Amino acid sequence: MVWSEMIYLVGTTGFPNYGDELIAAAWLRYLAAAAPDTDVWLDCPHPGPAQMLLDGIHPRARFTDTFWRLCWEAPGDGPWEKAGWVRRAMHRPAMACRWVAGIELAARARIVHLIGGGYVNGIWPKHYGLLAAAVGAVERSGGRAVMTGQGLWPAPDDAVPLIRELAACFELADARDEPSERLLGGATAAGRTGDDLLLGLGPHLCRPPGEELREVMLCLQSDLLEMPRPALASFVTATMRAWGVTGDRIGVVEGIPGVDRVIFDLVEPYLPGMRFYPFAGVWANGLPAGPEQVWLSTRFHPHLVAAATGAAGVAVPVNPDYYSTKHRSLVDAGSGWALAEPPAVPERPSGSGFDPAALHALQQGKAALAAKIYS
């Protein structure tokens, strides 16, 4: 074995995206307690912004983009071509001569850990190379490859054997949702402990007690939609009117800067007085979520965090395969939220988010997984 004690995390951090940043922060915070003297590298597509957002959480964390560069550099368009080239490049770094130093670093890691999120699937077929890079790294080092909280669905039919072949090389593979667990097909020690943010849930993610919160909260993306943007704006406006809510009682949260302002700009003239919470403020001050609220969210992680506070809500799947799977995983886990079916206007929910005991059990399951990896 040639590995060092270094831990090598892989995630889709730095875009920025609210949920992706929180997942990375959760693992860095966990490792700051479990392995504070160990070097930790986070391989992500935007290491500069990631460092600005996550710097200081772990005292020895650093940031790079080697695996992502290999995925972007790999020739071909399909998962097999991408993954095959990346795996070979990990063994023969001269194939990717601009990233030799990064490849050699990863090939010394004791643990290569693909942290959670929905970034390795058929929507972004280049990213199957991340699985191959992790496998290639531990083939050289004799270390351990693990993946946690992975949203692997949807997957093209021709990629399923590839996913299972690569997953079989991981010591541990954990899925976020039932279709992703099924996709792994028992190729390795597969499990399903849910989204990795369960590891990092806590009061620190929300605004401090006593801050006045809006009665109804919205989070409305404009990316990955399978409906026209005006159709989503029309659905939101009709829903607020059906619920009898005026703009001065509504807050709008931005999960991705700029991307999540587009629908707000379309809706705001018809619901004047709405308060917009930009990503920078949410990241710095916490999500404006609490138990007396009602939420309408297209994004997944505001659903999770708001429901964890006890807020009722309706999730709006804007992509049948991808977002329906994500939101359904939380509903099935007990979030208490309903799933909308636009353009039909949903009834205003009257529930109360996660049951505290059920949420605690989910968190304990994720904590046990983390301990299994890093004990």
Secondary structure, 3 states (H helix, E strand, C coil): CCCCCCEEEECCCCCCCHHHHHHHHHHHHHHHHHCCCCCEEEECCCHHHHHHHHCCCCCCEEEECHHHHHHHHCCCCCHHHHHHHHHHHHHCHHHHHHHHHHHHHHCCCCEEEECCECCCCCCCHHHHHHHHHHHHHHHHHCCEEEEEEECCCCCCHHHHHHHHHHHCCCCEEEECCHHHHHHHCCCCCEEECCCHHHHCCCHHHECCCCCCCCCEEEECCCCCCCCCHHHHHHHHHHHHHHCCCCHHHEEEECCCCCCCCHHHHHHHHHCCCCEEECHHHHHHHCECCCCCCEEEECCHHHHHHHHHHCCEEEECCCCCCHHHHHHHHHHHHCCCCEECCCCCCCCCCCCCCCCHHHHHHHHHHHHHHHHHHHC
